[in-house]
Each structure stands twice: as structure tokens, then as C-alpha cells.
């Protein structure tokens, strides 16, 4: 019997769930869980039930790459950003299909990414590197301040002057590097189902990009916290082609050859503009596509990493809308006091799953990104964008009741 290929999966608690990954990989490969590349304590005992575990704790990057290369995996895959450069270094030495080290750096450094987009001739806002004590940048205000290597809206602030930049940086890790960039204005101020932010989900094979779908985003919670997404987006036909073309141009600027991309784009009065491009499956996207009858993008990520053909990009029905919704705390809240209405919420038509992420008594902090800091996650599918608007703005708000502690 032929041995199944060996896939190195870079894992920590903020990757896709263990069971999502196992479900995606078990038909195609033998899993090697790579842990210890982040400060989070990995669940080694649980992981070892479903594959081999390689712990990189205590190794520097050179040692980690040498150790992994010696194992000779047949593929490498990541489901979040932090291990991408390490995976790229391993893939380069073994000749595996993955982002090049150059592309991986662009995907994980917002300053380098903005520079590459600008050099490729794409329109970008004014931007500059800043850090605590070093705010010499001449960037027009209002502006957005965010970590160069951040994700999930962590430590992201809208700032109106240099003093606010200094105040925001003083709240963060003072050794971390940030990027300050001119705020991209909204195309419309009308309250609707979606925000002016969308994402394009794409697959790249041998340098050729194909778009799977455009994802709509619910309006952000202050300052820039995500509140969920829905598929397909509610963009009109006239916007679809420019958005897809911009995502393709961004992929080319990043020199992507193979993999799945999640490209965030904002609709502005001057047209669509890149917010950022991510070299992996977007959070929550695979589940929504599966709800619509499409393939698991986690399976696609596994098979692409192993150099396998994933087939044609699917065509989706126009009559259904899949979604996930994060319930986040108010901006100045400090703790969850109470949560009620979960049974009523679960009984609403169109809702398939309700998951409580934080319990009464848990601390909340608006600086923490929504993927980690949300209180409740709601997943489901409805028949139209109009039905989704009623569910989000009326039925969920009526069923769910939360109370908070606030700063005095």
C-alpha cells in the first residue's frame, strides 16, 4: 500500500479549528502538526490523537526551518498569518507549492504590502511607518493606525491628529511597529445590510487567478471591529468587474503563484481600493461557501498544498445567502455582565448555529480583534439579502439581551 503524503500544518489555537482541519485533511494526507512557533500553549495531547506533532518551542527561525526540512513533508499549509514566512522558507527549500518568501513577507507586513501595491501602479492611500516615540510621518488626517503584522482588527484606531496617534501607540506594545495610512472615505453613509467593505475569495494556480465569490461585510463596530460577513455580497453588477479586476491586479503585485487568497476591498467615492490582501483562506469563508453547496476551502487549501488539482471554480445559486455574525461588546465596555435570549435566538428561522465565546464575568477589550474578542457567533443561511437584513437588524436584536460593565 502506498503511504499517504505527509502535510505539515502550522497550527495554534487561533488557526481554523482542529476538527475543521482534520475533516479537510483526513482523506488526502497524514497530518504533521507544527506547533511552538507562537507563544500560545498548543493542545499537544489533543493534536497527537490525529497526527504527529512537531514542537518548535525554543528554536529560532533557522533551527526551525532546518528541523522541518529534515522531516521532508510533501506539503505545507497555514490557516492564519503568523507562521506564513516560516512555512514559505520550508517550502522554498523543499520545492513545495506555497508562497515564495518574498510573497509571504508582503502578505504579513502591511507596510511592505502597501509599497508593493504602489510600485505596481495601484491606487493606495498615503502611508508611512510609525512606532512609539517615532511619529514623523506626514500622512493626511483622518488616518488609520494599525500594526504592520496585525490581523482581525487588533489595535486598530481611527486618529484625527498626531496627538491621537501618540495616545493610541502608548496603549499598545511599545516595541511593535505600526503603519499609519490615510483613511479611505466611505462611498455612502446610508445604513444598510452591508458596509462599503467587501472581500474577494480567489484561487491561484500557476500564476492564474480565478475568483470564487465576492463576500459582503456587515458594518464595522467602532473603531474598526469586524461584525461578520455574508455570501454572496450585495454589490451591484456594475461593481463586480472592477472589484474582481482589482483583486487580480493585487495578486499579480504580490507575485502569487499558487494558493487561496482573501482580498479586502473598500468601495470609495473614487472607486474600489485595496485594504489588504491575505495569502490564505479568509476567516469564516469556507463555512459559508459550504452552506451554499460549494466545496470546503480548507480541503482546497490541503490539496493545493499537496500539488493536487481541485477542479473547477463552482457556480453558486443566486437564491440563497449564507452568513456569520459576531456580536461584540460596546466600545467602552469592560466586562460581560449577562447574556440571555440564546434559546430564542437559536429558534429563529435561518439560524443554524449559535456559539457563546465569552461568558458572563469575562473581560472585554475593544483593542482585541473580533475573531478572539467577540461574545457570540451566529451562523446560518436565508433566502435573500432582504431576509438577512430583517434577521440582523430586527429579529436578532429583539431576541438577544446582553448587559455590560463600563469604564467609570
C-alpha positions in Angstrom: 0.0 0.0 0.0 1.3 3.5 -0.9 2.0 5.7 2.0 -0.2 8.9 2.1 1.6 12.2 1.6 2.7 14.0 4.7 1.3 17.5 5.2 2.9 20.0 7.7 0.1 22.0 9.1 1.2 25.1 11.1 -1.3 25.2 14.0 -2.1 27.2 17.1 -5.4 27.9 18.9 -6.2 30.8 16.5 -6.0 28.8 13.4 -9.0 27.0 12.0 -10.5 24.6 14.5 -8.8 21.2 14.9 -11.9 19.4 13.7 -12.2 21.6 10.6 -8.6 20.8 9.7 -8.9 17.1 10.4 -12.1 16.9 8.3 -10.4 18.6 5.4 -7.2 16.6 5.6 -8.0 13.0 6.6 -8.9 11.8 3.1 -5.8 13.3 1.5 -2.8 13.0 3.7 -1.1 12.2 7.0 -1.0 15.3 9.3 2.1 16.6 10.9 1.0 19.3 13.3 3.7 22.1 13.6 3.4 23.9 16.9 5.6 26.1 19.1 6.1 28.8 16.6 3.8 31.1 18.6 3.7 31.9 22.3 0.3 30.2 22.7 0.4 26.9 24.5 -0.6 24.2 22.0 -3.0 21.4 22.8 -0.4 18.8 22.1 -2.3 15.9 23.7 -5.4 16.5 21.6 -3.4 17.0 18.4 -1.4 13.9 18.8 -4.6 11.8 18.5 -4.9 12.9 14.9 -1.3 13.0 13.7 2.3 13.5 14.6 3.3 16.7 16.5 6.5 18.7 15.9 7.1 21.2 18.6 9.4 24.1 17.6 9.4 25.7 21.1 12.8 27.2 21.9 14.1 27.1 18.3 15.0 30.2 16.3 13.8 30.5 12.7 16.9 29.0 11.2 16.8 26.0 13.6 13.0 25.6 13.0 13.4 25.6 9.2 16.3 23.1 9.3 14.3 20.8 11.6 11.2 20.9 9.4 13.2 20.4 6.1 14.8 17.3 7.6 11.3 15.8 8.0 10.7 16.1 4.3 7.0 16.9 4.3 5.1 16.7 1.0 3.4 20.0 1.5 3.0 22.9 4.0 -0.2 24.8 4.8 -1.2 27.7 7.1 -4.6 28.9 8.2 -3.5 32.2 9.7 -0.8 34.7 9.0 1.9 34.5 11.7 3.6 31.3 10.5 3.5 32.2 6.8 7.1 33.3 6.5 8.4 30.2 8.3 6.2 27.9 6.1 7.5 29.8 3.0 11.1 29.2 4.0 10.5 25.4 4.4 8.6 25.2 1.1 11.3 27.1 -0.8 14.0 24.6 0.3 11.9 21.6 -0.5 10.4 22.9 -3.8 6.8 22.7 -2.5 3.8 24.7 -3.8 3.5 27.7 -1.4 4.1 31.4 -1.4 7.7 32.4 -2.0 9.5 34.0 0.9 9.1 37.4 -0.9 5.4 36.9 -1.3 5.0 35.7 2.3 6.7 38.8 3.6 4.4 41.0 1.6 1.4 39.1 2.9 2.4 39.6 6.5 3.9 43.1 6.6 1.3 45.8 5.8 3.9 48.5 5.1 5.8 46.2 2.6 2.4 45.3 1.0 1.3 48.9 0.5 4.7 49.7 -1.0 4.4 46.8 -3.5 0.9 47.8 -4.5 2.1 51.4 -5.0 5.1 50.2 -7.1 2.7 48.1 -9.2 0.7 51.3 -10.1 -2.3 50.5 -8.0 -4.0 53.4 -6.2 -3.2 53.4 -2.4 -3.7 55.9 0.4 -0.8 57.9 1.7 1.1 55.7 4.3 4.1 55.7 6.5 5.8 53.6 9.2 5.4 54.8 12.8 6.1 53.4 16.2 6.0 54.6 19.8 8.2 57.8 20.1 8.7 58.0 16.3 5.8 59.8 14.6 7.5 61.9 12.0 5.1 60.8 9.2 3.3 63.3 7.0 0.1 61.5 6.4 -3.2 63.4 5.9 -5.8 63.1 8.7 -8.1 61.4 9.5 -6.0 58.3 9.3 -5.9 54.7 10.4 -3.3 53.3 12.7 -2.7 49.6 12.8 0.0 47.0 13.4 2.3 46.2 10.5 1.8 42.5 11.4 -1.7 42.6 12.9 -4.9 40.7 12.0 -8.5 40.7 12.9 -8.7 44.5 13.6 -6.4 44.2 16.7 -5.1 47.5 17.9 -6.6 49.4 15.0 -7.5 53.1 15.6 -9.0 56.0 13.6 -6.9 59.1 14.5 -7.5 62.7 13.8 -4.1 64.2 14.6 -0.6 63.4 15.7 -1.6 63.7 19.4 -4.1 60.9 18.9 -1.5 58.8 17.2 0.8 59.2 20.2 -2.0 58.4 22.6 -3.0 55.2 20.7 0.6 54.0 20.5 1.0 54.5 24.2 -1.8 51.9 24.8 -0.1 49.3 22.7 3.1 47.2 22.9 5.7 50.0 22.6 8.1 47.7 20.8 5.6 46.9 18.0 5.9 48.5 14.6 2.8 50.2 13.1 1.6 51.7 9.8 -0.3 55.0 9.6 -2.3 55.4 6.5 -4.8 57.9 5.1 -8.4 56.9 5.9 -10.3 55.7 2.9 -13.7 57.5 2.9 -17.0 55.6 2.6 -18.8 55.6 -0.7 -22.1 56.0 1.1 -23.2 56.9 4.6 -26.6 55.1 4.3 -27.3 52.4 6.8 -27.8 49.1 5.0 -27.2 45.4 5.3 -23.5 45.6 4.2 -20.7 48.1 4.7 -18.6 49.6 1.9 -16.1 46.8 2.6 -16.1 43.6 0.7 -13.7 40.7 0.2 -12.8 38.7 -2.9 -12.2 34.9 -2.4 -9.8 33.6 -5.1 -7.7 30.6 -6.1 -4.4 31.0 -7.9 -2.9 28.1 -9.9 0.4 28.5 -11.7 0.0 32.3 -11.5 -3.5 32.3 -13.0 -6.2 33.7 -10.7 -9.9 32.7 -10.6 -12.4 34.4 -8.3 -14.7 32.1 -6.3 -17.1 34.8 -4.9 -17.3 38.3 -3.5 -18.2 38.4 0.2 -20.2 41.2 1.8 -19.3 42.6 5.2 -21.6 43.8 7.9 -20.9 47.4 9.1 -17.9 47.6 11.4 -18.3 48.2 15.1 -16.1 51.1 16.4 -13.3 51.6 15.9 -12.8 49.0 13.2 -14.0 45.8 14.7 -15.5 43.2 12.3 -19.0 42.0 12.9 -19.3 39.3 10.3 -19.8 38.5 6.6 -22.3 37.2 4.1 -22.1 35.4 0.8 -22.7 36.5 -1.9 -22.2 40.2 -1.4 -24.9 42.7 -2.2 -22.7 44.6 -4.7 -24.5 45.6 -7.9 -23.4 44.2 -11.2 -21.6 47.4 -12.2 -19.3 47.0 -9.2 -18.4 43.3 -9.6 -16.0 43.5 -12.5 -13.9 46.4 -11.1 -13.6 44.7 -7.8 -12.5 41.4 -9.4 -10.0 43.2 -11.6 -8.5 45.0 -8.6 -8.2 41.7 -6.7 -6.4 40.2 -9.7 -4.0 43.1 -10.0 -3.2 42.9 -6.3 -2.4 39.2 -6.6 -0.1 40.0 -9.5 1.6 42.7 -7.5 2.2 40.2 -4.6 3.6 37.7 -7.2 1.3 35.0 -6.0 1.8 31.7 -8.0 -0.4 29.2 -6.0 -2.8 29.3 -3.2 -6.0 30.7 -1.9 -6.5 34.5 -1.4 -8.8 36.7 0.7 -8.6 40.2 -0.6 -10.3 43.0 1.3 -11.5 45.9 -0.8 -13.2 49.2 0.2 -15.7 50.9 -2.1 -14.8 54.6 -2.0 -16.2 57.7 -3.9 -13.2 57.3 -6.3 -13.7 53.6 -6.9 -12.6 50.4 -5.2 -9.4 50.4 -3.2 -7.3 47.6 -1.6 -7.4 47.4 2.1 -5.2 44.3 2.3 -4.6 41.0 0.6 -4.2 37.8 2.7 -2.5 34.7 1.4 -4.8 32.2 3.0 -8.5 31.2 3.4 -10.4 34.1 5.0 -11.9 33.6 8.4 -15.4 32.0 8.2 -15.4 31.9 4.4 -15.1 28.2 4.0 -18.2 27.5 6.2 -20.3 30.0 4.2 -19.3 28.5 0.9 -20.1 25.0 2.1 -23.5 26.2 3.3 -24.2 27.3 -0.3 -23.3 23.9 -1.6 -19.7 24.7 -2.6 -16.5 22.9 -1.7 -14.7 23.2 1.5 -11.9 25.8 1.0 -10.0 24.0 3.8 -10.0 20.9 1.6 -8.8 23.0 -1.3 -6.0 24.5 0.8 -4.9 21.0 1.8 -5.0 19.7 -1.8 -3.3 22.7 -3.3 -0.5 22.4 -0.7 0.0 18.8 -1.9 0.1 19.9 -5.6 -3.3 18.3 -6.4 -5.9 19.5 -8.8 -9.0 20.9 -7.0 -11.2 21.1 -10.2 -13.3 24.0 -11.5 -14.4 27.0 -9.5 -18.0 26.4 -8.5 -21.1 28.3 -9.7 -23.5 29.1 -6.9 -27.3 29.6 -6.8 -28.4 33.2 -6.6 -31.3 32.5 -4.3 -29.5 31.8 -1.0 -27.3 34.0 1.3 -25.0 32.4 3.9 -23.7 34.4 6.8 -22.0 34.5 10.1 -22.5 37.3 12.6 -20.3 38.3 15.5 -21.9 40.1 18.5 -19.2 42.3 20.0 -19.2 44.5 23.1 -19.8 48.3 23.1 -16.7 50.3 22.6 -16.3 51.3 26.3 -17.4 48.0 27.9 -15.0 46.3 30.2 -16.9 43.1 31.1 -19.8 40.9 30.1 -22.4 41.0 32.9 -25.2 38.8 31.5 -26.3 37.0 28.3 -29.9 35.9 27.7 -32.1 35.0 24.8 -29.9 32.3 23.3 -32.7 29.8 23.1 -34.9 32.4 21.3 -32.0 33.2 19.0 -31.4 29.6 18.1 -35.1 29.1 17.2 -35.1 31.9 14.6 -35.6 30.8 11.0 -32.3 30.9 9.1 -30.1 30.4 12.1 -28.2 27.1 12.2 -25.7 27.5 15.0 -25.2 29.9 18.0 -21.9 29.7 19.8 -21.0 31.6 23.0 -17.4 32.7 23.0 -17.3 34.8 26.2 -19.2 34.1 29.4 -20.7 36.5 32.0 -17.8 37.8 34.0 -15.3 37.6 31.2 -13.3 40.8 30.4 -13.8 42.5 27.0 -11.4 45.0 25.3 -12.2 46.9 22.1 -8.5 46.7 21.2 -8.8 43.0 20.8 -9.8 41.8 17.3 -13.3 40.3 16.8 -12.1 36.8 15.9 -10.8 36.5 19.5 -12.9 39.1 21.3 -16.5 38.5 20.1 -19.1 37.5 22.6 -21.4 35.4 20.4 -21.1 33.9 16.9 -24.2 33.2 14.8 -24.2 31.1 11.6 -26.9 30.4 9.1 -28.5 30.9 5.7 -31.6 32.7 4.4 -33.3 33.1 1.1 -32.3 36.7 0.2 -30.4 39.8 1.3 -33.8 41.3 2.3 -34.5 38.4 4.6 -31.0 38.7 6.1 -31.5 42.4 6.8 -34.7 41.7 8.8 -32.9 38.9 10.7 -29.8 41.0 11.5 -31.5 44.4 12.3 -34.7 43.2 13.9 -35.1 39.6 14.9 -31.6 39.0 16.4 -31.7 42.4 18.2 -35.1 41.6 19.6 -34.2 38.1 20.8 -30.8 38.7 22.3 -30.2 40.6 25.5 -26.7 41.4 26.9 -25.6 43.7 29.7 -22.1 45.1 30.3 -19.8 46.8 32.8 -18.4 50.1 31.6 -15.4 52.3 32.5 -16.4 54.8 35.1 
